Each structure stands twice: as structure tokens, then as C-alpha cells.
Amino acid sequence: MLNPVTDAFAADLRTRLPAAVFRELTPAYLEEPRGRFRGQGGLLLAPGRVEEAAEIVRACATARVGIVPYGGGTGLVGGQILEAGPAPVIVTLERMRAIRAVHADENVLVAEAGCILTEVQDAAEAAGRLFPLSLASEGSARIGGLLSTNAGGVNVLRHGNARDLCLGIEAVLPDGSILKGLKRLRKDNTGYDLRYLLIGAEGTLGLITAAALKLAPRPARTGAALLAVRDPAAALALLALARDRVGEGISAFELIHRAGFDFIAETLPDLRRPFADPPDWTVLIDLGLGAGQDPGAALEGLFAEAFEAGLVSDGLVAQSEAQRHDFWMVRESIPLANRRIGAISSHDISVPLSAIPDFIAAAGPALASIGRFRINCFGHLGDGNLHYNVFPMPGETRADHEPRRSAIKRCIHDLVVSFDGSVSAEHGIGRMKVEDLERYGDPARLAAMRAIKAALDPAGIMNPGAVLRAPS
Amino acid sequence: MLNPVTDAFAADLRTRLPAAVFRELTPAYLEEPRGRFRGQGGLLLAPGRVEEAAEIVRACATARVGIVPYGGGTGLVGGQILEAGPAPVIVTLERMRAIRAVHADENVLVAEAGCILTEVQDAAEAAGRLFPLSLASEGSARIGGLLSTNAGGVNVLRHGNARDLCLGIEAVLPDGSILKGLKRLRKDNTGYDLRYLLIGAEGTLGLITAAALKLAPRPARTGAALLAVRDPAAALALLALARDRVGEGISAFELIHRAGFDFIAETLPDLRRPFADPPDWTVLIDLGLGAGQDPGAALEGLFAEAFEAGLVSDGLVAQSEAQRHDFWMVRESIPLANRRIGAISSHDISVPLSAIPDFIAAAGPALASIGRFRINCFGHLGDGNLHYNVFPMPGETRADHEPRRSAIKRCIHDLVVSFDGSVSAEHGIGRMKVEDLERYGDPARLAAMRAIKAALDPAGIMNPGAVLRAPS
């Protein structure tokens, strides 16, 4: 069992850490974007150096006080919010915000965990490089949280998840020891890969304090198109066609349902609308090519061939960088529009690529047996990752449907698992999906996860109750 | 402490497993390519299904009998050879050799651990796809061993290591439970990534029995060139230039020292020689491009610009696929020529890319303080990975230098570590580099590795003494 943080504990820490580490715990640290979790009080600490973070973790390990790591607060599964149990120490990395080094010739950048994603993107751009991680919350999300949750986003198709973009990490392990793993090597086969274990562990195995990140060359020329496709199967065929024609130049391949456009029109009326009458299914395709290539011509050619093949019925090819930006603005505004409508239940799922049409075809009728809903299905089609979100009909509220919420979730997740899919493609488990992991997870894998957690964090201080239920 | 395998243990297993599982232990299972390790006897078992593998592991866990997993036997660090201690069970995966499924539309192939790498490459090709893992021993190495050692090879620059090519694994954990993780998802954030932990664990945390592997599109057009560069710094500048001009189309970028050509001339006189008088330093660059691109023209243009810039003094652009094959034959024959010369000490090292010229400049003089040697430095320059191998002068033998061997190794490894490099870039730790890992490894990381090993394999049966010293 853990102990609550006490005044005596805080007073003792004050003798060993600079005053700047101690912060006022404002409500912002106890809230999360969808308002599903609300944190309790606790002690907010902001280490400025890895040694200070280690001092905090050692003190918590000794006193058996829980630690909730806090990045940008943008997580959607409650991983950053501890609602109940002994009051914890909340460790925010916001003071560790340095870009420690940029090795442009090696395509490597070393950033502290508190750097906001756009800051890292900007530092890469200033060095003539690209840091390809990109997602809707990039203006707030911090590197430590992005790595701890193995964040995905729109460029996974081309560049991989956050895990794939990390060459090395510095972290504080649950005993307060410092893992000095900021290597910037492309090949290093010296034992177990703790880096990849901590990435995606959502702060339950340690506190990531810095990372060596992979950069990519900046594409010399970019382009984008919105193409109206017949159905999800046509979207997949379009993806195959695009791969044949453009190969590795496809940076993103996003599916948008008509509901996305409708929700934006309803809740964000000032946003420029690409289609007067949005198609049922649209694909946003984004290209990043070399200097000698012409993305506009490539997209026009793709459009023509896909039209000929009956896959695409209409389309817009961006005629300028500003128009490409507008296309992306629409895509990136869908989560905000969704929040304004207010989902009854949101599902961040993945299935094998070829199963996507069957999954979508089956999900609607399955939900209809529970009630009448609006569905907004959108996401990273190229990765097999859909956000399948269920909303009340106009005039109803999510509160009206609260009694049906768990049945909806169960219905979708059961279906996903029947297709060998994942019930958390990119958002993680946090505290929201602990039961799902227990229900759907492979028993041998769960047992091994628990054994690893117990071995590295025997007192269970790191992000208690996230990913794995805290032992009672 | 482990127990030796006994007749009674074998007899008991025979009551529960088909006769085909029991194999004669021929000397081939007790040898390794460089002859540095020689295995003792034991019981050779060849499971044909994952359930049979699980039965074997459960029996060994109960009886506390060690298990040595055996793939293709091509490992260079003794990971597949147990020289001393209680006689083990050797588990060869050679009967689990099925390609279970090819999902060409998803770029995924599911292979059993006993598949030889070329078989997987061929299955991918038959489906119009590429399995990009490629290395000198691809005609013997098996998928299970390649994943367990996180194999590298010549295409890491473009496609990553074995770990990066694996979407999911099936494995038997040290308690005999079956990890059912053959997912073929690009995004799955449901808890700790055990897949990436077992990959690279060299059989010490479980037995990989099958894997879902990533395929890539086959490049429509390929090309290769051998370019004579001034020195390693010029090779790096050429790499940057090539990236600017060809981008992601560079499949491999290999550095070859003159010694490589000389050793081939000395030991493989029938092999076609690309240069009458080999340059001191040569780069082999390999391109894989789309249908609309011309690799020959790209390489000629690169050559011209690099010549102009003073980076390249001479060069050959392959005029046919046969000539490209000849270039690669030279590169892939260097390891065999090295074995025929007989290295005193071989070093599979990596350093940050920009440190390569300084490392090479420092290593020669450092070795000269120990004695006079021939050096063959070659490898995967684009990955920062060099094979820095030290040979006797003509007329001398490796045996003459045996007393100096550990001083040579120590000299090179100390230098590598001073550059923040790795003393095992792609071959792993096995049993040969356990001391190096103890000497150079981060203490917090080693402690965490030992804790994970103890948690998942409390009896220490899985590949005892590999990676981590067996507890005494």
C-alpha cells in the first residue's frame, strides 16, 4: 500500500531541492481534455534537472508515495490523472525544456522531456530538418508524455510512432537511479531494450527526462489532396494505387467521414469548408517529395487514374501551401468539433488494414441494436487506425445515453478484437482502459507485464493504477 | 543452480512429445562460425509446433534444466553455444519452417521461427513484395535467431534492424506460457511492448516461435556504384550529398577499406575484382527507386557532383543487374576472406555518425602501441556501424598474437566508448561480450536488466549465461 504525501514529506524535500521545484497545484493539473477524470490534490513538483527528478523519485520510493508523471496534460485516457487513493506527488517536466543538442549532420536532436512538440519541430526546422511526429495536440503535448504514451498521429504511415523516432532516452527508474541512455546510435545490440520498454509504459516503469530523437530530411516539395472515395474499400484501393505511384513519398493518408465535415459546420462555422456538399467518405492524402518531383502532378495523375478506376468521384488538389494548410486545418479540427458535440463513447482502435471495410460495415448495425446514434469514423487509414466515435442524435445529449455507454464501448471493442485488432491504437491504456486490457489482453502477456512492473517498481509508486491495476 | 539434462528427463519427455521432436545431436550444433566456442553435449529437441515448444519449456522449468535456443547457428558471439555447466536442452526451431500467411495487401508476412531468411525473402518476392532484411549469412540464418539477436545487415539505413521489421511475435515465455502476440497492426498501444523486449534478448527471456514481419514494396528499379573516396570524412560527405539528391531511395551505403579487396585477392582469387588497383577507401552505394526514376542517371549525377567537390576520385556505376550483383558479391565476400586470413580480434562497433572519421583516425595509432597488425575496417557506414577487425601481418598467425588479443579488444572498445559508441552494434552480447557489457554498460540499465531476467525467468533456464552472467 502507498502512503499519502504529507507536510512532513514536503518539508523534508524542501531541505534537499531548490525552491523552484515546488509549484502551486492549480486546477489545470487535475483536469483532462474530455473531462472524464478529475484529479485529487497532492504535491506538485517541477524538477529542473534529471538529478532533481531522481531525488524526488528516491524520496517517494523511500516513503512509498505515489508519483503521477505529468507532460502536457493532453492524454485522453486519464494516464495523467489520479482520482482516488493516497494523495500523490505530481511531477511535471515543464521546467526541463531545453533542446540539449542538434546534430543536423546525423539527423539527431536531443530534447528534454518538457519540450513541447512544436518546439522540437521548430528546432528541427531551424536546422533544415524535419521532426515528423505530428498530431492535433502538438501545441501542448510534451516530449516526455509523447514518448511515454508512444504517441502516433498523422505521419506514422511514413515515419512510425514516437517509439520509432527515438534513439535513446534518459530516465529516472522507480528506485531513483538514472538510466543514462541518451545514445544517438542507429545500431546498438547490447542487451535488453529498456528504451522501448519505457516508451509506451505510460510512466509506470520510470520517468523519461530526455530523449535523443530521429530527424528526417525536410521534403523539398509537399502537396495534398482531398479525394471523395466511394467507400472504405475504395479508400484502401486508393492507398494501394498511391503506393504504387508515389511509393515512400506518402506522408499521411487520412480517412474522413461526412460526419466530420458536418460536425465542423455545426460547431466551427467560421472554418473554411472544402466541399459545399461533403461526400460520405473522403481521403486526405499528403505528399512530401524530393526537389525533382512534382507533388501536384503526382496527385492529379493519381486522381485521374483513381477516377478512371471508379474509386474516386470528386476531388480537390491543393493549389498552394495555404490550401494544403486549409485541408489539414479541417482534418485537425475534427477532434475539437467532436468535443463540442460531445461523444457518448470514443474508440481509438486499429484492425489489420484489409479488415477495415468489414469492420466499418459491421460496426454500424451492431450499434443500431443498442440505439440510434451519430457516428464519426475518421483517422489514420494508412495505419489501420480509426477513431470510431459515437455521438447522440441532434437534440439529445451524451448524458441521455450514459446508461448505454458501457454497452457501446463493449460492442465496438468486442468487434475490434474479433478482427484481431487493438482497443487502443495510439492513446494508450491510462486509467480508462485498464479493464479492457484485462478483458482482451493475452494472459501470458499480462502476467509478464505484472512481473516486470513488480520487478522494477516493487512498491508500485510509479503512476499507480495506470496500465495495470494497483495491487490491493 | 540448474540441473543437467538426464536420461530420466528425456524419457519422461518422450512420453509427452512425438518422436520427430527428438533429434541426434550432431557436431554442427556445437560449433560456431569462428570456432571460438565449442558446445558440450545435451539433448537436442526440435519442436514442430508452438505447443510442443511450450511443453519442452515447461518441463525444463520444472526440472530446472537450461535451454539453449538454436536458430541457424550463424551467430558470432557464442549466444547459441553453451560450453560449460550442467548439460542443457538445445532447442532447434528448424521444424517450424512454415510461412503461415502472406498478406500482400497489408505488406505483412507471418513466418515461423525456423524459416531461413532467404525463404522469407523468396516468399515476399513471390507476392511482389520485399522483405528488406539482408545480410551475409542469409542463406543459413533463421528468423527466430535473426529476431532474437535483432539482426542488422546492409539495409538498416533504409528499413531498420530486425526489430523494426516485426509487427508481432509468438513466443514461449520461460514459464512455458505462450505469448500470443502475432498481431499485424501498425499501431497498438496496449501496455508494455514485450515484443521489442524479447527481440534482442538473445533467447534469455523466451523462445520466439513465429513472427508477423513487415514487407516493403519492391523497388521498381535498382542500381549500385562503387565510388573511391578520399577518406572516411569524404564518405560521410558523400552520404549527405546522396541523401540530398536521392533521399529515401538509398538502400545501402557501405564502406570498404583496401584491405577488404586485398584479402579477397589473397583468399578468393576466382572472384571478379572491380578495381585493378583498389583505392584505400571505397563506398558501395545501392539504390532502389520507383518506376519513373533512373538509378543509373542518379548515380552518374552523384558521381559527377562528388568528383567536382573532390570527395570521389574514381568510380564504377553498375551497367547491369549482373554487375550490381558482382559489386555486392565483393562486399558480401569480405567476411569469408576475413575468416580465411584469421582475425586476431573482431569488433562490431558503432559510433555516432559524425564521429566515424575521428574514431578511425584514432584507432590505428592506438593499436600501433600494442603491435604491428593489418586492419580491415568495413561496414555499414550509413548506420555508423563498422566492423573493425585486426589481423596478423603476412607470415604471422592469429595464434602468435593470442597474448595480445584482450589488449587489442580493450583498446578498441575503450575508444568506442569514449566516442559514446556501442561495443556490439549488430552481433549482440552472446557469451563473448558479457564482460564488456558489465564493464561498459550503464549500471542502472544493467540492474534493471537483471531484475527483468529474474522476474520472467526466476530459475534462469533460458539461454543461461548469455547476455547476463548466470547467478552463481
Interface residues (C-beta under 8 A of the other chain):
Chain A: H103 D105 E106 V108 T149 N150 G152 V156 L157 N161 R163 D164 L173 S177 I178 L179 K180 G181 K183 R184 L185 R186 K187 D188 N189 T190 G191 Y192 D193 L194 Y196 L197 I199 G200 A201 L205 P217 L236 A240 R243 D244 V246 G247 E248 G290 S350 V351 P352 L353 S354 H380 D383 G384 N385 D420 G421 S422 V423 S424 A425 E426 H427 G428 I429 K433 D436 L437 Y440 G441 D442 P443 A444 R445 L446 A447 A448 M449 A451 I452 A454 A455 L456 V467 L468
Chain B: H103 D105 E106 V108 T149 N150 G152 V156 L157 N161 R163 D164 L173 S177 I178 L179 K180 G181 K183 R184 L185 R186 K187 D188 N189 T190 G191 Y192 D193 L194 Y196 L197 I199 G200 A201 L205 P217 L236 A240 R243 D244 V246 G247 E248 G290 S350 V351 P352 L353 S354 H380 D383 G384 N385 D420 G421 S422 V423 S424 A425 E426 H427 G428 I429 K433 D436 L437 Y440 G441 D442 P443 A444 R445 L446 A447 A448 M449 A451 I452 A454 A455 L456 V467 L468
